Amino acid sequence: MGTHKTNSALGRVKHLAEKLLLRRKRREKRRLMSAAEAEGHRRVLADLYRSAYGLEMHPLQSDRTVVPPREVVNRVQGRSKADPSTFLGTGYRDATWLLERLRALGYDVLSMERVLDLGFGTGRFLLHFLPFPMERHGCDVNPVALEWTSKILGDFADLRLTQRQPPLPYAAGFFDLVIAWSVLTHTPIVDQPGWLAEIGRVLKPGGCLIATVHDFSRVPKPHRAAGWYETGVERGWHMNAYLTAAKLAEVWSRAFDTISVTREPPGQAHVIACSKPREARQARPRVGAVTWPSPMRAVSAASDRSQASRSSSPPATQIPFTAAMQIARAASMPVSIAWKSRR
Ligand SMILES: C[S@@+](CC[C@H](N)C(=O)[O-])C[C@H]1O[C@@H](n2cnc3c(N)ncnc32)[C@H](O)[C@@H]1O
């Protein structure tokens, strides 16, 4: 009787463990990209290089030896990136998005001298800057990331191990472009103003930061008044930081003059392109007079407007108002004082 009970209890545990494993495998599979999909993204990126810049892809961009092994990925980023189609395919897709966004904002990557991939991870992004005749720089706080990426991109980029807190080991005004993809999403809120200020320091006047943040709607209702929310803090730098649109405007507007936010598919991260005006740094930020019905609407409307004006206006006026200010106004936030006092 006793043995039977033990067996059935063991059986139940085994069954549960199998179920959990299956669920995890299914979840992982859903995050994977098929080879055909990846190839589709590769072609789109190749076309973009050719049509917009007259460039061809670098052979390494389609070379499977750049795909990090599972033991590396497990210590750097999401497991799915050990899958070749997913690593390469999401890289093609995200690089296309980024290059198109830069073009929409009036930035010419061909005329840029230096790019910094802040938190380069396994080199998924930096890889797609190989066709450009620019200096490629990357920094990461994880020695495993540095070791792996140095193997594949060490001959093509200056890669450094940096600290969990600013400063970065670069001179002021060194970069034309800084990319922080899936980095601020895992940076504690308390550290974000410092990091944004530091990125602003290493950017040239008129330079651009492109970063991702989590979907604003993921801040649960009880935390919306405060404007932020964190999970997994016990996991250190694998934690997640969420901001509302209004909080984002408040925090980012201290370091940057113009902000453009694009909402990616619902439930996914929002992607933010944030730039400084091309005029002198002393220039006052322009403040539009539009009142938006809600912060969320302000975000997408600002983005639409900057897209719409891309072909007709010179870069400095392509974003004719400060989206962040619009968001803040809609949320009745007194950020204009902090904003102007920096100038
Ligand atoms: C989720 S991974 C993303 C990697 C890469 N950006 C990508 O999209 O494939 C985040 C990376 O950022 C690095 N990281 C986090 N905070 C950082 C910081 N303040 N400075 C430099 N690297 C950082 C982590 O070590 C990790 O490699």
The ligand as an SDF file (V2000), in Angstrom:
LIG
                    3D

 27 29  0  0  0  0  0  0  0  0999 V2000
   19.5900   41.0710  -23.4430 C   0  0  0  0  0  0  0  0  0  0  0  0
   21.2590   41.2710  -23.8840 S   0  0  0  0  0  0  0  0  0  0  0  0
   21.1110   42.0820  -25.4740 C   0  0  0  0  0  0  0  0  0  0  0  0
   22.3240   41.9330  -26.3120 C   0  0  0  0  0  0  0  0  0  0  0  0
   22.2910   42.6670  -27.6650 C   0  0  0  0  0  0  0  0  0  0  0  0
   22.1090   44.0980  -27.4920 N   0  0  0  0  0  0  0  0  0  0  0  0
   21.2190   42.1020  -28.5500 C   0  0  0  0  0  0  0  0  0  0  0  0
   20.1910   42.7610  -28.7740 O   0  0  0  0  0  0  0  0  0  0  0  0
   21.4100   40.9950  -29.0480 O   0  0  0  0  0  0  0  0  0  0  0  0
   21.7610   42.6390  -22.8500 C   0  0  0  0  0  0  0  0  0  0  0  0
   23.2800   42.8590  -22.8790 C   0  0  0  0  0  0  0  0  0  0  0  0
   23.5540   44.1430  -22.3060 O   0  0  0  0  0  0  0  0  0  0  0  0
   24.6420   44.0220  -21.4090 C   0  0  0  0  0  0  0  0  0  0  0  0
   24.5320   45.1750  -20.4790 N   0  0  0  0  0  0  0  0  0  0  0  0
   23.5720   45.4140  -19.5700 C   0  0  0  0  0  0  0  0  0  0  0  0
   23.7860   46.6010  -18.9710 N   0  0  0  0  0  0  0  0  0  0  0  0
   24.9000   47.1330  -19.5260 C   0  0  0  0  0  0  0  0  0  0  0  0
   25.6220   48.3430  -19.3400 C   0  0  0  0  0  0  0  0  0  0  0  0
   25.2360   49.2510  -18.4570 N   0  0  0  0  0  0  0  0  0  0  0  0
   26.7060   48.5730  -20.0890 N   0  0  0  0  0  0  0  0  0  0  0  0
   27.1130   47.6530  -20.9900 C   0  0  0  0  0  0  0  0  0  0  0  0
   26.4780   46.4830  -21.2050 N   0  0  0  0  0  0  0  0  0  0  0  0
   25.3750   46.2340  -20.5010 C   0  0  0  0  0  0  0  0  0  0  0  0
   24.4650   42.6400  -20.8070 C   0  0  0  0  0  0  0  0  0  0  0  0
   25.6680   42.1480  -20.2570 O   0  0  0  0  0  0  0  0  0  0  0  0
   24.0190   41.8450  -22.0420 C   0  0  0  0  0  0  0  0  0  0  0  0
   25.1060   41.3450  -22.7800 O   0  0  0  0  0  0  0  0  0  0  0  0
  1  2  1  0
  2  3  1  0
  2 10  1  0
  3  4  1  0
  4  5  1  0
  5  6  1  0
  5  7  1  0
  7  8  2  0
  7  9  1  0
 10 11  1  0
 11 12  1  0
 11 26  1  0
 12 13  1  0
 13 14  1  0
 13 24  1  0
 14 15  1  0
 14 23  1  0
 15 16  2  0
 16 17  1  0
 17 18  1  0
 17 23  2  0
 18 19  1  0
 18 20  2  0
 20 21  1  0
 21 22  2  0
 22 23  1  0
 24 25  1  0
 24 26  1  0
 26 27  1  0
M  CHG  2   2   1   9  -1
M  END
$$$$
